[in-house]
Amino acid sequence: ESILPGRTCRRDLIGEMAARLRERNIHFLAYYNHSCNHPDDPEWEQALGYHDPDKNRLADNLCEIVAWMGGHYGELIRAWWFDSSYSLDPRGPYNAVTTDMTGFQFPWERFTAAAKTGCPTRLVTYNAGINATYLYTAHQDYWAGELTDLLHPPASRFLDSGLQWHGWTCLDERSWVHSQLDTEIPQPLYTDEQILSFVRLCQKQHAPMTFNLSIYQDGTSSPASIRQMQSLKNNIKG
């Protein structure tokens, strides 16, 4: 709110969801995107300091945001999944930087420390892109694991870098979110058997798998997607 007034929601939906999940002994993993992905939100990019000649204000703002959230939510947030690292650091396999980063290296170690405010055991990962295992910093705990199919099961629990394997892919809509008004969320991309087979391969390697379900504006998901996840739950130990 102090960076760009008028954008802050009044309801703490993150806190509500995390608290309800804790009641069910389910850990909450928070997705965060700094949102400097040109031309998604140019007003925010300017306010945050993304295009400043001196990028230290950008780093300060981002560190302060995640540190505040970490302190506010404490152990309700047990892990972060940070996206769009490639818009802050051009070194990886995918470079989406749209500002002049000459002479500036984003302070990943400092950002990681800020992200663990309020819960030192909170896990952190930085997404380097689809199927990418590049490390922007050694100061992270698990692989972001953005996948677009079920063709790349884990070969072991850990990557060569030592990071815990973790996968994340879309269950029903390849664009990650349902953004077309007055339309239905598509049917699941895979059959029950394909999902079950892949997750069993992950289980053998002690490798967690996350499926992204699209949601409608009212917060509900597709009944077909919910049914498939319920089927997976019922059969995963079979």
C-alpha positions as CSV (number, residue, x, y, z in Angstrom):
1,E,0.0,0.0,0.0
2,S,2.9,2.4,0.8
3,I,4.5,1.6,-2.6
4,L,1.3,2.0,-4.7
5,P,-1.8,3.2,-2.8
6,G,-5.2,1.8,-3.6
7,R,-4.1,-1.7,-4.6
8,T,-4.4,-3.4,-1.2
9,C,-7.3,-5.8,-0.5
10,R,-9.2,-5.3,2.7
11,R,-9.8,-9.0,3.3
12,D,-6.9,-11.2,4.4
13,L,-7.9,-14.2,2.3
14,I,-4.4,-15.7,2.5
15,G,-4.6,-15.7,6.3
16,E,-8.0,-17.2,6.3
17,M,-7.1,-20.0,3.9
18,A,-3.8,-20.8,5.7
19,A,-5.6,-20.9,9.1
20,R,-8.3,-23.3,7.8
21,L,-5.7,-25.5,6.3
22,R,-3.8,-25.7,9.5
23,E,-7.0,-26.9,11.2
24,R,-6.7,-29.9,8.8
25,N,-3.0,-30.3,9.4
26,I,-2.3,-29.2,5.8
27,H,0.8,-26.9,5.2
28,F,0.2,-23.7,3.2
29,L,2.6,-23.0,0.4
30,A,2.4,-19.4,-0.8
31,Y,3.0,-18.4,-4.5
32,Y,4.5,-15.0,-5.0
33,N,5.3,-13.1,-8.2
34,H,7.0,-9.7,-8.0
35,S,4.8,-8.8,-11.1
36,C,7.5,-6.9,-13.0
37,N,6.7,-8.9,-16.2
38,H,6.4,-6.3,-18.9
39,P,3.8,-5.2,-20.0
40,D,1.6,-6.8,-17.3
41,D,1.6,-3.9,-14.9
42,P,3.8,-0.9,-15.9
43,E,2.4,1.3,-13.1
44,W,3.6,-1.2,-10.5
45,E,7.0,-1.6,-12.2
46,Q,7.6,2.1,-11.9
47,A,6.3,2.4,-8.3
48,L,8.4,-0.6,-7.2
49,G,11.6,0.7,-8.7
50,Y,12.1,-1.9,-11.4
51,H,13.1,0.8,-13.9
52,D,15.2,3.0,-11.6
53,P,18.8,3.5,-12.7
54,D,19.8,2.3,-9.2
55,K,18.0,-1.0,-8.5
56,N,18.6,-1.0,-4.8
57,R,15.1,0.5,-4.1
58,L,13.7,-2.4,-6.1
59,A,15.5,-4.9,-3.9
60,D,14.6,-3.1,-0.7
61,N,10.9,-3.0,-1.6
62,L,10.8,-6.7,-2.5
63,C,12.6,-7.7,0.6
64,E,10.4,-5.6,2.8
65,I,7.2,-7.1,1.2
66,V,8.1,-10.7,1.8
67,A,9.6,-10.0,5.2
68,W,6.4,-8.2,6.3
69,M,4.3,-11.2,5.0
70,G,6.6,-13.6,6.7
71,G,6.3,-11.8,10.0
72,H,2.6,-11.3,9.7
73,Y,1.7,-14.9,8.9
74,G,4.4,-16.7,10.9
75,E,4.1,-20.4,10.7
76,L,0.9,-20.2,8.7
77,I,3.2,-20.0,5.6
78,R,5.4,-23.0,5.6
79,A,6.9,-22.5,2.2
80,W,7.3,-20.0,-0.6
81,W,7.2,-20.6,-4.4
82,F,8.8,-17.5,-6.0
83,D,8.1,-17.0,-9.7
84,S,9.6,-14.9,-12.4
85,S,13.1,-15.0,-11.1
86,Y,14.2,-14.6,-14.8
87,S,12.7,-11.1,-14.8
88,L,15.1,-10.1,-12.0
89,D,18.2,-12.0,-13.1
90,P,19.3,-12.6,-16.7
91,R,21.8,-15.4,-15.9
92,G,19.4,-18.3,-16.2
93,P,18.2,-20.3,-19.2
94,Y,15.3,-17.9,-19.7
95,N,15.9,-14.1,-19.7
96,A,12.8,-12.0,-19.4
97,V,14.5,-8.9,-17.9
98,T,13.0,-5.8,-19.4
99,T,15.0,-3.2,-17.6
100,D,18.8,-2.3,-17.5
101,M,20.4,-4.5,-14.9
102,T,23.9,-3.5,-15.9
103,G,26.1,-3.6,-12.8
104,F,23.4,-4.9,-10.5
105,Q,23.0,-8.4,-9.1
106,F,19.7,-9.2,-7.4
107,P,20.5,-10.1,-3.7
108,W,19.0,-13.6,-3.6
109,E,20.7,-14.5,-0.3
110,R,19.3,-11.3,1.4
111,F,15.9,-12.0,-0.2
112,T,15.9,-15.6,1.1
113,A,16.6,-14.4,4.6
114,A,13.8,-11.9,4.4
115,A,11.4,-14.6,3.1
116,K,12.2,-16.7,6.2
117,T,11.2,-13.9,8.6
118,G,8.7,-15.2,11.2
119,C,9.5,-18.9,10.5
120,P,13.2,-19.9,10.1
121,T,12.2,-23.4,8.9
122,R,10.1,-21.9,6.1
123,L,11.1,-23.5,2.7
124,V,12.0,-21.3,-0.3
125,T,12.3,-22.0,-4.1
126,Y,13.0,-19.9,-7.1
127,N,11.4,-20.8,-10.5
128,A,13.9,-20.7,-13.4
129,G,11.3,-21.7,-16.0
130,I,9.8,-24.9,-17.5
131,N,11.9,-28.0,-16.7
132,A,14.7,-25.7,-15.7
133,T,17.0,-26.7,-12.9
134,Y,19.2,-23.6,-12.9
135,L,20.0,-22.2,-9.5
136,Y,20.0,-18.4,-9.1
137,T,21.3,-19.1,-5.6
138,A,22.2,-22.1,-3.4
139,H,20.1,-20.5,-0.7
140,Q,16.9,-22.4,-1.5
141,D,15.4,-25.7,-0.3
142,Y,13.5,-27.5,-3.1
143,W,13.1,-27.4,-6.8
144,A,10.3,-25.2,-8.2
145,G,9.6,-27.9,-10.8
146,E,7.4,-26.1,-13.3
147,L,6.2,-28.9,-15.7
148,T,3.9,-28.9,-18.7
149,D,3.3,-32.6,-19.0
150,L,3.7,-35.9,-17.1
151,L,6.7,-37.1,-19.2
152,H,9.4,-36.2,-16.7
153,P,9.0,-38.2,-13.5
154,P,11.8,-37.9,-10.9
155,A,14.8,-40.2,-11.2
156,S,15.6,-39.7,-7.6
157,R,14.5,-37.7,-4.6
158,F,17.1,-35.1,-5.2
159,L,18.4,-33.2,-8.2
160,D,22.1,-33.2,-9.0
161,S,22.3,-29.8,-7.2
162,G,21.0,-31.5,-4.0
163,L,17.6,-29.8,-4.1
164,Q,14.6,-31.8,-3.1
165,W,12.6,-32.7,-6.2
166,H,9.2,-31.2,-6.5
167,G,6.9,-30.9,-9.5
168,W,4.1,-28.5,-10.3
169,T,1.9,-28.7,-13.3
170,C,-1.6,-27.7,-14.6
171,L,-4.4,-30.2,-14.0
172,D,-7.0,-28.7,-16.3
173,E,-6.0,-25.4,-17.9
174,R,-2.6,-25.0,-19.5
175,S,-2.6,-21.2,-19.0
176,W,-2.5,-21.8,-15.2
177,V,-5.5,-19.5,-14.5
178,H,-9.1,-19.4,-15.8
179,S,-9.3,-15.9,-17.3
180,Q,-12.1,-16.1,-20.0
181,L,-15.4,-14.7,-18.8
182,D,-18.5,-16.8,-18.9
183,T,-16.7,-20.0,-19.9
184,E,-16.3,-23.3,-18.2
185,I,-13.0,-24.6,-16.9
186,P,-11.7,-27.3,-19.3
187,Q,-11.9,-30.9,-18.5
188,P,-8.7,-32.4,-16.8
189,L,-5.8,-32.8,-19.2
190,Y,-5.0,-36.4,-18.1
191,T,-6.9,-39.5,-17.3
192,D,-7.3,-40.8,-13.8
193,E,-4.9,-43.6,-14.7
194,Q,-2.2,-41.2,-16.0
195,I,-2.4,-39.1,-12.9
196,L,-2.2,-42.1,-10.5
197,S,0.6,-43.7,-12.4
198,F,2.7,-40.5,-12.3
199,V,2.1,-39.8,-8.7
200,R,3.0,-43.4,-7.7
201,L,6.4,-42.9,-9.6
202,C,6.9,-39.7,-7.5
203,Q,6.1,-41.5,-4.3
204,K,8.7,-44.1,-5.0
205,Q,11.3,-41.4,-5.0
206,H,9.8,-39.4,-2.0
207,A,9.2,-36.6,-4.5
208,P,6.1,-34.4,-3.8
209,M,3.9,-33.3,-6.7
210,T,1.6,-30.3,-6.9
211,F,-1.3,-30.0,-9.3
212,N,-2.6,-26.6,-10.3
213,L,-6.5,-26.4,-10.4
214,S,-8.1,-23.5,-12.1
215,I,-10.7,-21.5,-10.0
216,Y,-13.6,-19.4,-10.9
217,Q,-13.9,-15.8,-9.5
218,D,-16.1,-17.1,-6.6
219,G,-13.2,-19.4,-5.5
220,T,-14.7,-22.6,-6.6
221,S,-13.0,-25.2,-8.9
222,S,-14.2,-27.5,-11.6
223,P,-16.2,-30.4,-10.3
224,A,-14.4,-32.7,-12.8
225,S,-11.0,-31.6,-11.4
226,I,-12.1,-32.0,-7.8
227,R,-13.4,-35.5,-8.6
228,Q,-10.1,-36.4,-10.2
229,M,-8.2,-35.3,-7.1
230,Q,-10.6,-37.2,-4.9
231,S,-10.0,-40.3,-7.0
232,L,-6.2,-39.9,-6.7
233,K,-6.6,-39.6,-2.9
234,N,-8.7,-42.7,-2.8
235,N,-6.4,-44.8,-4.9
236,I,-2.9,-43.5,-4.1
237,K,-2.3,-46.1,-1.4
238,G,-3.8,-48.9,-3.4
